Amino acid sequence: MNCDAYALAESDDHSFKALGLILEAWDAGTELGVASEQMAYAALFAALTDLVTQFGEDAVLELTRGLEKRVQTGEFTLGRIVQ
């Protein structure tokens, strides 16, 4: 596990703790030979099915519609330089 994931998993902030736990699982999967793309699809599936269960399909549709603009504006691009 990388140090950043460990630090996040130990955080008192539940959002950071959740991210750290996901990153720990991601590291474990890739160490076992699971491709990063497969980990990503599995994480998306798990997240979306959980959200649909908790909030319903309409709410998840609304959430996913908002992702397009966020991806286009680089919100999920690591290492980008904002000027």
Buried (B, 14 or more C-beta within 10 A) or exposed (E): BEEEBEEBBEEEEEEBBEBBEBBBBBBEBEEEEEEEEEBEEBBEEEEBEEBBEEEEEEEBEEEEEEEEEEEEEEEEEEEEEEE
